[in-house]
């Protein structure tokens, strides 16, 4: 696959100071100017001021200029305006109005971490206390994993990413959602049917389930209002998760242990019914996860949704 990762997201929020403080606490490296970096992915989050919260731009990495030219041709065939040169292509997804920036970018070379030893029945992999209970440092996400967006025309948005940009389908949730990938990870973009275009959440990879739990625990200390949903394990993607909420209302997820699809031939997309694809175990999702409380405000505060 010539597409190989998400390079970044730009999120619009009304209160830059409060949201900047949140993602600083979340463990992203604040590099100034409302730009944040991960351990392996470099600068992957930018915050800008907007009247209401929204996903402004999403970046996608490709290998070379031939990839840019091929995507430009695909978008032309779909009738989507685009601007490009040998290194960068920009096009606006017509339904959500999210700017998609496709750029020639280096592939992530993940810094390996020692495998976490887990004891099991008849299997002793460690002596002494578990490493997870001995860690004291702050949790630092390794990379941006995926973004989830609501769209008023799921078919059109899915077609833009698959037929235009070159994403692959991994799984579906009925006719309500499409998990799409631009890397070996199970999904990098999930488009969901919604009454208004909005950003549901961004997801950030950490080393293991202990880091998911430690990160969320630290974020909730003195801020219980940040909790949304977790700890649990998704079915689609199989990853461990814990969701929190930033001051603007966007959800942010710590995740680990996601399914990988190194070859398209080894994966057959499935269609999950309702919530069965959302979680394998853990507490059920709260109503506010499926229908964020500010959706009505977003519908009245922005342009009418397109169809």
URBEL-V467791 format. One record per residue. N is the residue number from 0. RES is the residue in one small letter. OMEGA is omega in whole degrees, -180 to 180 (999 if undefined). Layout:
N&RES&OMEGA, N&RES&OMEGA
This chain:
0&x&-180, 1&x&169, 2&x&-177, 3&x&177, 4&x&163, 5&x&178, 6&x&-176, 7&x&168, 8&x&171, 9&x&-176, 10&x&175, 11&x&-179, 12&x&179, 13&x&-175, 14&x&-177, 15&x&-175, 16&x&-178, 17&x&-179, 18&x&175, 19&x&179, 20&x&-180, 21&x&-176, 22&x&171, 23&x&178, 24&x&-179, 25&x&176, 26&x&176, 27&x&-179, 28&x&-179, 29&x&-178, 30&x&-180, 31&x&179, 32&x&180, 33&x&177, 34&x&-177, 35&x&-178, 36&x&172, 37&x&-177, 38&x&-176, 39&x&-171, 40&x&-178, 41&x&-177, 42&x&-171, 43&x&177, 44&x&173, 45&x&177, 46&x&176, 47&x&-178, 48&x&176, 49&x&-178, 50&x&177, 51&x&-178, 52&x&179, 53&x&170, 54&x&-177, 55&x&-175, 56&x&173, 57&x&-178, 58&x&-179, 59&x&-178, 60&x&173, 61&x&-173, 62&x&-172, 63&x&-176, 64&x&177, 65&x&178, 66&x&178, 67&x&-179, 68&x&-179, 69&x&179, 70&x&177, 71&x&178, 72&x&179, 73&x&-179, 74&x&176, 75&x&179, 76&x&179, 77&x&-179, 78&x&-180, 79&x&177, 80&x&178, 81&x&174, 82&x&-176, 83&x&168, 84&x&-175, 85&x&-172, 86&x&-174, 87&x&172, 88&x&175, 89&x&175, 90&x&180, 91&x&175, 92&x&-167, 93&x&-174, 94&x&-178, 95&x&-176, 96&x&172, 97&x&175, 98&x&176, 99&x&-180, 100&x&177, 101&x&-173, 102&x&172, 103&x&-174, 104&x&177, 105&x&175, 106&x&178, 107&x&171, 108&x&-174, 109&x&174, 110&x&-175, 111&x&173, 112&x&180, 113&x&177, 114&x&179, 115&x&-180, 116&x&178, 117&x&174, 118&x&177, 119&x&180, 120&x&180, 121&x&-178, 122&x&180, 123&x&-178, 124&x&-179, 125&x&172, 126&x&-179, 127&x&-176, 128&x&178, 129&x&179, 130&x&-177, 131&x&-178, 132&x&180, 133&x&-178, 134&x&-180, 135&x&-178, 136&x&178, 137&x&177, 138&x&-179, 139&x&180, 140&x&-179, 141&x&-179, 142&x&168, 143&x&-177, 144&x&-178, 145&x&175, 146&x&180, 147&x&-176, 148&x&172, 149&x&-179, 150&x&178, 151&x&176, 152&x&-174, 153&x&-178, 154&x&-178, 155&x&-179, 156&x&177, 157&x&179, 158&x&177, 159&x&-177, 160&x&-178, 161&x&-176, 162&x&-178, 163&x&-174, 164&x&178, 165&x&176, 166&x&174, 167&x&175, 168&x&176, 169&x&179, 170&x&175, 171&x&166, 172&x&-176, 173&x&172, 174&x&-174, 175&x&-176, 176&x&178, 177&x&174, 178&x&-176, 179&x&-177, 180&x&173, 181&x&-180, 182&x&176, 183&x&177, 184&x&-177, 185&x&176, 186&x&175, 187&x&173, 188&x&169, 189&x&175, 190&x&-178, 191&x&175, 192&x&-176, 193&x&179, 194&x&179, 195&x&175, 196&x&-179, 197&x&174, 198&x&177, 199&x&176, 200&x&167, 201&x&-174, 202&x&-170, 203&x&-175, 204&x&171, 205&x&-168, 206&x&-175, 207&x&-176, 208&x&177, 209&x&179, 210&x&174, 211&x&-178, 212&x&-180, 213&x&-180, 214&x&-179, 215&x&180, 216&x&179, 217&x&-179, 218&x&-177, 219&x&178, 220&x&-176, 221&x&179, 222&x&-179, 223&x&-180, 224&x&179, 225&x&-175, 226&x&175, 227&x&-174, 228&x&176, 229&x&-5, 230&x&177, 231&x&177, 232&x&177, 233&x&172, 234&x&175, 235&x&-177, 236&x&175, 237&x&-172, 238&x&168, 239&x&-177, 240&x&165, 241&x&-177, 242&x&176, 243&x&-178, 244&x&178, 245&x&-175, 246&x&179, 247&x&-178, 248&x&176, 249&x&175, 250&x&174, 251&x&-172, 252&x&162, 253&x&177, 254&x&172, 255&x&174, 256&x&176, 257&x&174, 258&x&175, 259&x&-178, 260&x&-177, 261&x&179, 262&x&-179, 263&x&-173, 264&x&-175, 265&x&-174, 266&x&175, 267&x&179, 268&x&177, 269&x&177, 270&x&-179, 271&x&-178, 272&x&175, 273&x&-174, 274&x&-175, 275&x&177, 276&x&-175, 277&x&-178, 278&x&178, 279&x&173, 280&x&-177, 281&x&177, 282&x&177, 283&x&180, 284&x&177, 285&x&179, 286&x&-177, 287&x&176, 288&x&-179, 289&x&-179, 290&x&-178, 291&x&-171, 292&x&-177, 293&x&-178, 294&x&180, 295&x&178, 296&x&179, 297&x&-180, 298&x&-179, 299&x&-176, 300&x&-179, 301&x&179, 302&x&177, 303&x&-178, 304&x&177, 305&x&178, 306&x&999
